[in-house]
Amino acid sequence: MTIFIQLLLGSLNFASATSLALAKCSFLFEDQFLLVVEDFISEQLNLIKDSISDIKKMHSESEILKAGQELLGAAIRLSSIYCRSINSNSDLMQTYQKDGISVNDGRKEVMPHIVHIASCTIENLYELGILAATGGGNLVTILNISWKGVVSLLQLEVGKEVMASKVNISNIILTLISLATDSLKLSAELWILQSPVGNTHLHSVTDTEARRSCIPIKFYLINAVRISSSYPFQAFRVYDDIISCVVKISTLRFVLSNQEHVKAASEALAEILEPTSFIFLCLLLSSGEAGLEFKLEVLDRLFPNINSASSEESADDVQGEETILGELFSSKREDRGILLFGRLAVLLNLLQNPSDLGAEVVLGISKKLDWLLDAMVQEDIYVSTLQAQFPNITRSDSTTNFTWKFMFPSMLHVMKMFLIAVAPSTAWMEVESFLFRNIVHPHPLCWELVLELWCFMVRHAQLDLVEQNINILCSLIKTLVPSNSISCSHKSLRKLARSLCTILEHVPQSTVELVYRNLLSGGDIISNSSVTTAILLQEGFPLHLLSEKSKKQAIMQITSVFSEFAMKLGERLGGLNSRCSPNVSSALPKDPIYLLSLILSQCQSEDLHQIEDECIHKVPKLAVAIMNAYRSATESSQRHYYSNLLSHALEAISYVSHRLRSTDIWEVLTTLDGLVTAGDSTLDEAPREFKPALASFLASLSAVEIPEDEGNAVSKAIWKLYHLILRERHWAGVHLGLASFGYFAARTSCNELWRFVPLDAALSFDTESGQKSDVEQFMSELKSFLVKEGALTSLSASKEEKNLLRREGLLQTEILRSYLQMPGKFSIRQEHNGKCCESHEMEIDANENGQQKIKYSDGIKEGMSLLKKGLSLLTDNFAKRQDGGLNPEQRNQLADLLSCLANTIDQVASFGHS
């Protein structure tokens, strides 16, 4: 050991012993003595700092580290004694009592020296902590003592205001966040980029390795959290960096969860780092020292407006790992791209744990639910929502278990729990507004999510609230349904009806009866109400939930009108002259034959027995008459009319084929065969509904006796018709043909199934040239189709399936963008607390010229104006009478009722336009 090392160790040991002795002195606060202690602590901390800086050059590293630890501990103890003497409420020194000796000279002159000793110690420990953080594993003890010393001195209850004015605490917090982020980046590089380029074998990260890497990151975060909890105002100054760190941790956890060899690292992040980072974020949002405006600013920074440009990299792309890390830790791309995953995870965490946040913050979070849907439409998140799995932590006793769950059901569960949490709070109005705004969301995944939330709400909410919301939806449907027709291309109205029908599956029977009386029951079924009837039946109105009386009434009303319609149409078709054009407007979906096919599709097997045989036997006869009229028609409008009727007739037959006579079905088959194989392309102009109806009709013939005689006209007819649909090369037609033939083949008594398959079936051709056909190829494809239809072999998506999902997500995003740019939109508006909430724009019914068909008369406008004025007068008078004999609970209930009334009036008023 050199003389220099001996002198250094001696100096450190002497300084340590001196510090311990000073802490016991009774004259510790004397003026002259304070000057000596001030210089002594400063010099000794500089000495140890210089020693640590050059420790790599010394041979006695362990001895120096040990002596340095003892000196740091003694210096921290001495400084803490001085720090406790600082009174933040005055400039006087508090009484210091040690070993029964009280010292209180009351001199103001000593206070600057005490403050300087404390601040000097904190600053030197801070610099030493940074030095140890970059010094490697041998300086872990110095790192630990330094940062814990900083935290312990800053967390002393007395003198916080004085310390905050003398020490740059915001910079200390920022430094800890930077150290945590740098350590996170190093760990990510170690986990993700540990295999050489081109090496197909990836080393799996073990649980021990992952936890070891997370420990230093958690150390920095915990110290930052402790300091921030004592100095929240200083933490607010660096909230941007806090948010960035939190989002990066959540994003990295997502990235790692998608790669099998680093799933242990994802679990370690979920267990060790994410909870700590979430506590850090909650400090900002729940602090009493921050105003509401600042907290809302934090939420806006957390969830900024999503860039319309799609993200450029996929989190699943293993080839782009370096790009992923570059984007993850880049300061220039935090508002889009891969970090959207982290922001989404943070929002889900906030939704899962709203109880510790204030009511105003929870209200602000509920206003970010639309941001969640905006994030879901991004193609990468769309793919992950459908196929990615994430670790879910469950703890029992001292053990921690991980269950990997898919993202979409987990997200749905979190939002359901949020609905329960905010139900009794002021945020419920915002959540309810969110549900109304997005009930016809144009993106299918977002619509599915919102619809699930609606179903959850109506299952568990009070009946009066459920019926109130259902009545609003019914009013909306009645307002949007046009007075003369319903266009099948009116997607938003149909989606709204489908949403209502799905929601009704989860409500009591009394509520279903209420909707039935409101929308379906009463009046002439061929009146304007049949438009609503057609839409609801088409979208799956739950007839099976009605009472037997209402169900029978609905069925008998439609079947009786159909019988009358069939008789009149049959008479007209019997004497039809090719020069006479039928009333084409009667081919609208409100035709009784269309309503019959719809109600048959919704009836369960036991309900079909309520329909009389006479009515059922009229359907095939009417179908034959329609086909004969189609063949005689010369104008395209006539053909379109009859083909539309024929489609509905075939659909109706497919539901009741088991109750029809074989001879009636044979007549339909032979007539249909003569129509489609006439050689003059008579069905080229048929509507798109015809081929699906034909496929359904043929599939239903599995229960009908079919002769297999090669010379029989019925056998030839069904063979030729199946040849027709199996030759279809459009992907949708191929699927319809396979589904129809697969169902028929599995249930029919026919033995010679090969006769149903043409030699030139679409799936008989080879995929390479498309020229060679082989029936065995078709049977192989049919078998594969039936196997895929019957079972799902794996829950994990393949790389090809992920690429398909990504392309589908990109297509959905483009469709959504085009939809939102379309003219002629309708917005559901609700007013909450004086602020209007705009919905996703909803397409209203428009005619072929693009003119809107919803327009209120002057009388309705005047009535709406009077309603608003009356409500305003009512609200003002109740507000002035605070002592009107109502207790606080009753006043709150009355305010809620008035608010709901205002929402309803605004919704109805917004349906019209000036």
ZAMARGU-4260 file (C-alpha; in steps of 0.2 Angstrom, whole numbers, plus 5000, padded with zeros to 4 digits):
<rodrens>
0) 5000/5000/5000 | 5008/5017/4995 | 5010/5032/5006 | 4997/5041/4997 | 4984/5028/4999
5) 4988/5027/5018 | 4986/5046/5020 | 4970/5045/5010 | 4962/5031/5021 | 4968/5040/5036
10) 4960/5057/5031 | 4944/5048/5027 | 4944/5038/5044 | 4948/5054/5053 | 4934/5064/5045
15) 4922/5050/5049 | 4927/5049/5067 | 4926/5068/5068 | 4909/5069/5061 | 4902/5056/5073
20) 4910/5066/5088 | 4903/5083/5082 | 4885/5075/5081 | 4887/5073/5100 | 4893/5090/5105
25) 4883/5102/5115 | 4890/5117/5107 | 4885/5112/5090 | 4875/5128/5086 | 4888/5141/5092
30) 4891/5154/5079 | 4910/5152/5077 | 4909/5133/5078 | 4896/5133/5064 | 4909/5141/5052
35) 4921/5127/5056 | 4908/5113/5053 | 4902/5121/5037 | 4920/5121/5029 | 4924/5104/5037
40) 4909/5095/5029 | 4911/5104/5012 | 4930/5099/5011 | 4927/5081/5017 | 4913/5078/5004
45) 4924/5085/4990 | 4938/5073/4996 | 4927/5058/4995 | 4920/5064/4978 | 4938/5066/4971
50) 4943/5049/4978 | 4928/5040/4970 | 4932/5049/4953 | 4950/5041/4953 | 4946/5025/4962
55) 4949/5015/4946 | 4968/5021/4947 | 4970/5015/4965 | 4975/4997/4970 | 4966/4998/4987
60) 4948/5000/4980 | 4939/4991/4993 | 4947/5000/5008 | 4944/5017/5001 | 4925/5012/4997
65) 4923/5006/5015 | 4930/5022/5022 | 4920/5032/5010 | 4904/5024/5016 | 4908/5027/5034
70) 4912/5045/5030 | 4896/5047/5020 | 4885/5040/5034 | 4893/5051/5047 | 4891/5067/5036
75) 4873/5063/5033 | 4869/5060/5051 | 4877/5077/5056 | 4868/5086/5042 | 4852/5079/5047
80) 4854/5086/5065 | 4856/5103/5057 | 4842/5101/5045 | 4830/5096/5059 | 4834/5113/5068
85) 4827/5123/5053 | 4810/5130/5056 | 4801/5134/5040 | 4789/5146/5049 | 4802/5158/5056
90) 4820/5163/5054 | 4824/5158/5072 | 4833/5142/5077 | 4823/5129/5086 | 4828/5122/5102
95) 4840/5108/5100 | 4840/5095/5113 | 4853/5082/5115 | 4857/5071/5130 | 4846/5082/5141
100) 4855/5098/5136 | 4844/5112/5128 | 4852/5125/5117 | 4843/5140/5111 | 4852/5156/5109
105) 4839/5164/5097 | 4852/5172/5086 | 4847/5174/5068 | 4865/5174/5062 | 4867/5156/5063
110) 4853/5151/5052 | 4862/5155/5035 | 4876/5143/5041 | 4864/5129/5045 | 4855/5131/5028
115) 4871/5131/5019 | 4877/5115/5028 | 4861/5106/5023 | 4861/5112/5005 | 4880/5109/5003
120) 4878/5091/5009 | 4863/5088/4998 | 4872/5095/4983 | 4888/5085/4986 | 4878/5069/4989
125) 4868/5072/4973 | 4884/5074/4963 | 4891/5059/4971 | 4876/5049/4966 | 4878/5054/4948
130) 4896/5049/4949 | 4892/5032/4956 | 4878/5029/4944 | 4891/5030/4929 | 4905/5021/4939
135) 4899/5003/4937 | 4894/4989/4948 | 4908/4992/4961 | 4900/5008/4967 | 4883/5001/4971
140) 4885/5005/4990 | 4891/5022/4987 | 4876/5025/4975 | 4864/5018/4987 | 4870/5029/5002
145) 4872/5045/4992 | 4854/5044/4985 | 4846/5038/5001 | 4855/5052/5009 | 4848/5065/4997
150) 4831/5058/5000 | 4832/5057/5019 | 4838/5075/5020 | 4824/5082/5009 | 4811/5072/5017
155) 4813/5079/5034 | 4797/5087/5040 | 4805/5104/5045 | 4813/5116/5034 | 4805/5111/5017
160) 4801/5128/5011 | 4819/5134/5016 | 4827/5119/5007 | 4816/5121/4992 | 4823/5139/4990
165) 4841/5134/4992 | 4842/5117/4982 | 4837/5114/4964 | 4825/5100/4969 | 4817/5099/4951
170) 4834/5096/4944 | 4837/5082/4956 | 4820/5074/4951 | 4824/5076/4933 | 4842/5068/4935
175) 4834/5053/4944 | 4821/5051/4929 | 4836/5053/4917 | 4846/5039/4926 | 4830/5028/4926
180) 4827/5031/4907 | 4845/5027/4903 | 4845/5011/4913 | 4829/5006/4904 | 4837/5009/4887
185) 4852/4999/4891 | 4841/4985/4898 | 4830/4985/4882 | 4846/4984/4871 | 4852/4969/4881
190) 4835/4960/4880 | 4830/4964/4862 | 4847/4965/4853 | 4856/4951/4861 | 4857/4940/4846
195) 4869/4944/4832 | 4861/4949/4815 | 4857/4933/4805 | 4857/4922/4820 | 4840/4913/4820
200) 4842/4906/4838 | 4837/4919/4851 | 4843/4917/4868 | 4828/4918/4880 | 4829/4930/4894
205) 4827/4922/4911 | 4816/4928/4925 | 4832/4931/4936 | 4841/4941/4922 | 4825/4952/4919
210) 4823/4956/4938 | 4841/4960/4940 | 4840/4973/4926 | 4824/4981/4933 | 4831/4984/4951
215) 4842/4999/4947 | 4828/5007/4937 | 4816/5005/4951 | 4829/5012/4963 | 4829/5028/4954
220) 4811/5029/4951 | 4807/5026/4970 | 4819/5039/4975 | 4811/5051/4963 | 4794/5047/4969
225) 4799/5050/4987 | 4806/5067/4984 | 4791/5071/4973 | 4779/5067/4987 | 4787/5079/4998
230) 4790/5093/4985 | 4775/5091/4972 | 4777/5108/4966 | 4795/5105/4961 | 4789/5089/4952
235) 4776/5098/4943 | 4790/5108/4934 | 4797/5092/4926 | 4780/5083/4923 | 4784/5082/4904
240) 4799/5071/4908 | 4789/5061/4921 | 4776/5057/4908 | 4789/5052/4895 | 4797/5040/4907
245) 4780/5032/4912 | 4775/5030/4894 | 4791/5022/4889 | 4790/5009/4902 | 4773/5004/4897
250) 4778/5004/4879 | 4793/4993/4882 | 4782/4981/4891 | 4771/4980/4876 | 4785/4978/4864
255) 4793/4964/4874 | 4776/4954/4876 | 4775/4951/4858 | 4792/4942/4857 | 4792/4925/4864
260) 4811/4925/4870 | 4809/4941/4881 | 4792/4937/4889 | 4800/4936/4906 | 4807/4954/4904
265) 4789/4959/4900 | 4783/4951/4916 | 4797/4959/4926 | 4792/4976/4919 | 4774/4973/4923
270) 4777/4967/4941 | 4792/4979/4946 | 4792/4995/4936 | 4775/4998/4930 | 4767/5000/4947
275) 4780/5012/4953 | 4779/5022/4937 | 4760/5023/4939 | 4762/5029/4957 | 4773/5043/4951
280) 4760/5048/4938 | 4746/5048/4951 | 4756/5060/4962 | 4754/5073/4949 | 4736/5070/4947
285) 4731/5068/4965 | 4742/5081/4973 | 4732/5095/4983 | 4745/5108/4978 | 4741/5107/4960
290) 4725/5116/4953 | 4713/5107/4941 | 4719/5117/4926 | 4736/5109/4928 | 4730/5092/4931
295) 4720/5093/4915 | 4735/5099/4906 | 4744/5083/4912 | 4730/5073/4905 | 4731/5082/4888
300) 4750/5079/4888 | 4748/5061/4891 | 4734/5059/4878 | 4738/5071/4864 | 4728/5072/4848
305) 4733/5057/4838 | 4742/5061/4821 | 4731/5056/4807 | 4747/5049/4798 | 4748/5030/4802
310) 4763/5024/4812 | 4777/5019/4801 | 4784/5004/4811 | 4775/4988/4817 | 4779/4983/4835
315) 4778/4965/4829 | 4791/4967/4816 | 4806/4958/4823 | 4817/4964/4808 | 4814/4982/4814
320) 4820/4980/4832 | 4833/4993/4831 | 4820/5005/4823 | 4809/5001/4837 | 4821/5006/4851
325) 4826/5021/4841 | 4808/5027/4840 | 4805/5022/4858 | 4819/5032/4866 | 4818/5046/4853
330) 4812/5063/4860 | 4806/5069/4843 | 4792/5056/4841 | 4782/5055/4857 | 4765/5059/4850
335) 4763/5045/4838 | 4770/5029/4832 | 4774/5015/4844 | 4772/5026/4860 | 4754/5025/4857
340) 4754/5008/4864 | 4762/5015/4880 | 4749/5029/4881 | 4735/5017/4879 | 4742/5006/4893
345) 4743/5021/4904 | 4725/5026/4901 | 4719/5008/4905 | 4729/5009/4921 | 4720/5026/4925
350) 4703/5018/4921 | 4707/5003/4932 | 4712/5014/4947 | 4701/5030/4948 | 4698/5028/4967
355) 4713/5037/4972 | 4711/5052/4961 | 4699/5067/4964 | 4682/5068/4956 | 4688/5082/4944
360) 4702/5071/4938 | 4691/5056/4935 | 4679/5068/4925 | 4694/5073/4915 | 4699/5055/4912
365) 4682/5050/4907 | 4683/5064/4893 | 4698/5054/4886 | 4688/5039/4882 | 4686/5045/4864
370) 4705/5046/4863 | 4705/5027/4867 | 4694/5024/4852 | 4705/5035/4841 | 4720/5025/4846
375) 4711/5009/4843 | 4708/5013/4824 | 4727/5015/4821 | 4732/4999/4811 | 4746/4993/4823
380) 4735/4995/4839 | 4721/4987/4829 | 4731/4971/4826 | 4737/4970/4844 | 4720/4973/4851
385) 4714/4957/4841 | 4729/4946/4843 | 4742/4952/4856 | 4742/4945/4874 | 4748/4954/4890
390) 4754/4948/4907 | 4740/4950/4920 | 4747/4949/4938 | 4738/4939/4952 | 4745/4939/4969
395) 4742/4925/4983 | 4751/4926/4999 | 4769/4928/4995 | 4769/4922/4977 | 4766/4932/4961
400) 4757/4923/4946 | 4755/4929/4928 | 4741/4925/4917 | 4743/4930/4899 | 4727/4938/4892
405) 4721/4945/4876 | 4721/4964/4874 | 4703/4966/4869 | 4694/4957/4883 | 4706/4964/4895
410) 4702/4982/4889 | 4684/4978/4889 | 4685/4972/4907 | 4694/4988/4913 | 4681/4999/4905
415) 4667/4989/4913 | 4675/4992/4930 | 4677/5010/4926 | 4658/5011/4923 | 4655/5004/4940
420) 4667/5016/4948 | 4660/5032/4941 | 4642/5027/4942 | 4638/5037/4957 | 4649/5052/4952
425) 4648/5067/4941 | 4659/5058/4928 | 4644/5047/4924 | 4636/5060/4913 | 4652/5061/4903
430) 4653/5042/4901 | 4634/5041/4896 | 4638/5054/4883 | 4652/5044/4877 | 4641/5029/4875
435) 4628/5039/4865 | 4641/5048/4854 | 4649/5031/4848 | 4634/5019/4847 | 4636/5020/4828
440) 4655/5022/4828 | 4660/5019/4810 | 4675/5008/4815 | 4669/4990/4818 | 4681/4987/4833
445) 4677/5003/4842 | 4658/5000/4838 | 4660/4982/4846 | 4668/4989/4861 | 4655/5003/4864
450) 4641/4990/4861 | 4648/4978/4874 | 4648/4993/4886 | 4630/4997/4882 | 4625/4979/4885
455) 4635/4979/4902 | 4627/4995/4907 | 4609/4989/4904 | 4612/4973/4913 | 4617/4981/4929
460) 4610/4998/4929 | 4593/5003/4937 | 4578/4999/4927 | 4572/5017/4925 | 4589/5023/4919
465) 4589/5008/4906 | 4572/5013/4900 | 4576/5031/4899 | 4591/5027/4888 | 4582/5014/4877
470) 4568/5027/4874 | 4581/5040/4868 | 4587/5027/4855 | 4570/5023/4850 | 4566/5041/4847
475) 4582/5043/4837 | 4577/5029/4826 | 4560/5035/4823 | 4567/5053/4819 | 4579/5046/4807
480) 4568/5034/4797 | 4562/5042/4781 | 4543/5044/4778 | 4543/5035/4761 | 4557/5022/4760
485) 4572/5015/4768 | 4588/5013/4758 | 4598/4997/4762 | 4614/5007/4759 | 4609/5018/4774
490) 4623/5010/4785 | 4622/5021/4800 | 4603/5019/4803 | 4605/5000/4801 | 4619/5000/4813
495) 4609/5010/4826 | 4595/4997/4824 | 4607/4983/4825 | 4614/4991/4841 | 4597/4993/4849
500) 4593/4975/4844 | 4609/4968/4852 | 4606/4979/4868 | 4588/4972/4870 | 4596/4955/4872
505) 4602/4960/4889 | 4586/4969/4896 | 4571/4963/4905 | 4556/4957/4895 | 4546/4972/4900
510) 4559/4983/4892 | 4558/4973/4876 | 4539/4974/4876 | 4541/4993/4878 | 4552/4994/4862
515) 4539/4983/4853 | 4525/4994/4858 | 4535/5010/4854 | 4542/5005/4837 | 4533/4989/4830
520) 4516/4987/4837 | 4500/4996/4831 | 4494/5003/4815 | 4494/4996/4798 | 4510/4986/4795
525) 4511/4993/4777 | 4511/5010/4784 | 4527/5020/4787 | 4530/5010/4802 | 4534/4995/4791
530) 4550/5004/4787 | 4555/5003/4805 | 4549/4985/4806 | 4559/4980/4792 | 4575/4988/4799
535) 4573/4980/4816 | 4569/4963/4810 | 4583/4964/4797 | 4595/4968/4811 | 4589/4955/4823
540) 4575/4961/4834 | 4574/4948/4848 | 4556/4941/4845 | 4560/4927/4857 | 4561/4939/4872
545) 4543/4945/4869 | 4528/4938/4878 | 4518/4924/4869 | 4504/4937/4866 | 4515/4950/4858
550) 4525/4937/4848 | 4509/4929/4841 | 4503/4947/4837 | 4518/4952/4827 | 4519/4935/4817
555) 4500/4935/4813 | 4500/4953/4808 | 4514/4951/4795 | 4508/4934/4789 | 4490/4940/4787
560) 4496/4955/4777 | 4507/4944/4766 | 4493/4933/4762 | 4483/4948/4756 | 4498/4954/4746
565) 4501/4937/4738 | 4483/4936/4732 | 4484/4953/4724 | 4501/4951/4717 | 4496/4934/4710
570) 4481/4941/4702 | 4491/4955/4694 | 4505/4943/4688 | 4492/4931/4681 | 4486/4944/4668
575) 4502/4954/4666 | 4506/4961/4649 | 4524/4964/4645 | 4520/4982/4641 | 4513/4985/4658
580) 4526/4990/4670 | 4523/4986/4688 | 4524/4999/4702 | 4543/4998/4705 | 4541/5008/4721
585) 4532/4992/4728 | 4549/4983/4727 | 4555/4993/4743 | 4560/4983/4758 | 4543/4986/4766
590) 4535/4974/4755 | 4526/4960/4765 | 4536/4946/4757 | 4552/4955/4763 | 4544/4957/4780
595) 4539/4939/4780 | 4556/4933/4776 | 4563/4944/4790 | 4551/4938/4803 | 4554/4920/4798
600) 4573/4922/4800 | 4570/4928/4818 | 4557/4915/4823 | 4563/4900/4833 | 4557/4883/4828
605) 4543/4882/4840 | 4536/4899/4834 | 4535/4894/4816 | 4520/4883/4821 | 4510/4898/4824
610) 4510/4902/4805 | 4496/4893/4796 | 4500/4881/4782 | 4490/4890/4770 | 4501/4905/4772
615) 4517/4895/4770 | 4511/4886/4754 | 4508/4902/4746 | 4527/4907/4746 | 4533/4894/4733
620) 4518/4897/4722 | 4521/4916/4722 | 4540/4912/4718 | 4535/4903/4703 | 4523/4917/4697
625) 4537/4929/4700 | 4550/4919/4689 | 4537/4918/4675 | 4534/4937/4676 | 4553/4940/4676
630) 4555/4930/4660 | 4542/4940/4652 | 4548/4957/4657 | 4557/4967/4645 | 4563/4983/4654
635) 4577/4983/4667 | 4566/4991/4680 | 4554/4977/4679 | 4568/4964/4680 | 4575/4972/4695
640) 4558/4973/4704 | 4555/4954/4701 | 4572/4948/4705 | 4571/4958/4721 | 4554/4949/4725
645) 4562/4932/4720 | 4576/4935/4732 | 4565/4938/4747 | 4554/4923/4742 | 4569/4911/4741
650) 4574/4917/4758 | 4557/4914/4765 | 4557/4896/4757 | 4574/4892/4765 | 4566/4895/4783
655) 4551/4884/4780 | 4556/4871/4767 | 4553/4857/4780 | 4535/4862/4780 | 4532/4863/4761
660) 4527/4849/4750 | 4541/4841/4739 | 4531/4844/4724 | 4530/4863/4727 | 4549/4864/4730
665) 4552/4853/4714 | 4542/4866/4704 | 4552/4880/4711 | 4568/4871/4707 | 4563/4867/4689
670) 4557/4884/4686 | 4572/4892/4693 | 4583/4881/4683 | 4574/4886/4667 | 4577/4904/4672
675) 4595/4904/4676 | 4601/4892/4662 | 4590/4900/4648 | 4606/4906/4639 | 4601/4924/4638
680) 4610/4930/4654 | 4593/4934/4661 | 4600/4936/4679 | 4615/4947/4675 | 4605/4962/4681
685) 4599/4954/4697 | 4602/4963/4713 | 4617/4957/4724 | 4604/4949/4736 | 4599/4936/4724
690) 4614/4924/4725 | 4615/4924/4744 | 4596/4920/4743 | 4599/4906/4731 | 4613/4899/4741
695) 4602/4899/4757 | 4588/4891/4747 | 4599/4877/4740 | 4606/4873/4757 | 4589/4871/4765
700) 4585/4857/4752 | 4595/4845/4763 | 4579/4841/4772 | 4569/4838/4755 | 4568/4822/4746
705) 4578/4824/4730 | 4577/4810/4716 | 4594/4805/4710 | 4588/4799/4693 | 4600/4806/4679
710) 4585/4809/4668 | 4574/4818/4681 | 4571/4836/4679 | 4572/4840/4697 | 4589/4831/4699
715) 4596/4841/4684 | 4589/4857/4691 | 4598/4856/4708 | 4614/4850/4700 | 4614/4864/4688
720) 4610/4877/4701 | 4624/4871/4712 | 4635/4872/4697 | 4630/4890/4695 | 4635/4895/4712
725) 4651/4884/4713 | 4658/4892/4697 | 4657/4910/4705 | 4675/4916/4707 | 4672/4932/4718
730) 4679/4928/4735 | 4662/4931/4743 | 4653/4920/4730 | 4666/4906/4733 | 4662/4907/4752
735) 4643/4907/4749 | 4645/4892/4738 | 4656/4882/4750 | 4645/4886/4765 | 4629/4881/4756
740) 4636/4865/4748 | 4645/4860/4764 | 4629/4862/4774 | 4619/4852/4761 | 4632/4838/4759
745) 4632/4835/4778 | 4614/4833/4780 | 4606/4827/4763 | 4602/4809/4759 | 4609/4810/4742
750) 4623/4798/4738 | 4630/4805/4722 | 4637/4821/4728 | 4650/4822/4714 | 4636/4827/4702
755) 4633/4843/4712 | 4651/4849/4708 | 4655/4856/4691 | 4672/4851/4682 | 4675/4870/4681
760) 4671/4875/4699 | 4681/4890/4705 | 4691/4880/4718 | 4695/4866/4706 | 4708/4876/4697
765) 4726/4877/4702 | 4732/4892/4710 | 4748/4894/4700 | 4741/4895/4682 | 4722/4895/4685
770) 4720/4885/4669 | 4720/4867/4675 | 4705/4860/4684 | 4703/4845/4696 | 4688/4840/4706
775) 4700/4832/4719 | 4707/4850/4721 | 4690/4856/4725 | 4686/4842/4738 | 4702/4846/4746
780) 4698/4865/4748 | 4680/4860/4754 | 4688/4849/4767 | 4700/4863/4773 | 4685/4875/4773
785) 4674/4864/4784 | 4689/4860/4796 | 4692/4879/4798 | 4674/4882/4801 | 4672/4869/4814
790) 4687/4872/4825 | 4700/4885/4829 | 4717/4876/4831 | 4727/4890/4839 | 4724/4906/4848
795) 4740/4913/4843 | 4740/4922/4826 | 4753/4917/4813 | 4764/4930/4804 | 4753/4929/4789
800) 4738/4932/4799 | 4746/4947/4808 | 4750/4954/4791 | 4732/4952/4785 | 4726/4960/4801
805) 4738/4975/4798 | 4731/4977/4780 | 4714/4976/4786 | 4717/4989/4800 | 4725/5000/4787
810) 4710/4998/4776 | 4698/5002/4790 | 4708/5017/4794 | 4706/5023/4776 | 4688/5019/4776
815) 4685/5029/4792 | 4695/5044/4786 | 4684/5044/4770 | 4668/5042/4780 | 4672/5057/4791
820) 4676/5068/4775 | 4659/5064/4768 | 4646/5077/4767 | 4628/5075/4774 | 4632/5070/4791
825) 4622/5070/4807 | 4629/5073/4824 | 4622/5067/4840 | 4624/5081/4852 | 4623/5081/4871
830) 4626/5095/4883 | 4634/5092/4900 | 4638/5106/4912 | 4636/5119/4898 | 4648/5110/4886
835) 4642/5103/4870 | 4649/5085/4866 | 4650/5081/4847 | 4648/5064/4842 | 4656/5054/4828
840) 4646/5060/4813 | 4632/5049/4809 | 4626/5048/4791 | 4608/5053/4789 | 4596/5047/4776
845) 4598/5056/4760 | 4591/5054/4743 | 4600/5050/4727 | 4604/5069/4724 | 4612/5070/4742
850) 4598/5080/4749 | 4594/5077/4767 | 4577/5071/4771 | 4576/5076/4789 | 4569/5094/4791
855) 4558/5100/4805 | 4542/5111/4801 | 4540/5128/4808 | 4528/5122/4821 | 4541/5109/4828
860) 4554/5122/4828 | 4543/5134/4838 | 4539/5120/4850 | 4557/5116/4853 | 4561/5134/4856
865) 4547/5135/4869 | 4553/5119/4877 | 4571/5127/4879 | 4564/5143/4886 | 4553/5134/4899
870) 4567/5123/4904 | 4578/5138/4907 | 4565/5147/4917 | 4563/5132/4927 | 4581/5129/4931
875) 4584/5148/4935 | 4569/5148/4948 | 4575/5132/4956 | 4593/5139/4957 | 4587/5155/4966
880) 4576/5145/4979 | 4590/5136/4988 | 4579/5135/5004 | 4564/5127/4995 | 4561/5114/5008
885) 4573/5102/4999 | 4588/5093/5007 | 4605/5093/4998 | 4602/5075/4991 | 4585/5080/4984
890) 4593/5096/4976 | 4606/5085/4968 | 4593/5073/4962 | 4583/5087/4955 | 4598/5095/4946
895) 4602/5078/4938 | 4584/5077/4932 | 4584/5094/4924 | 4601/5090/4916 | 4594/5074/4908
900) 4579/5084/4902 | 4590/5097/4894 | 4600/5083/4886 | 4585/5075/4879 | 4578/5092/4872
905) 4595/5095/4864 | 4596/5078/4856 | 4578/5080/4848 | 4582/5098/4843 | 4598/5093/4834
910) 4590/5080/4823 | 4583/5094/4812 | 4591/5107/4802 | 4587/5125/4797
</rodrens>
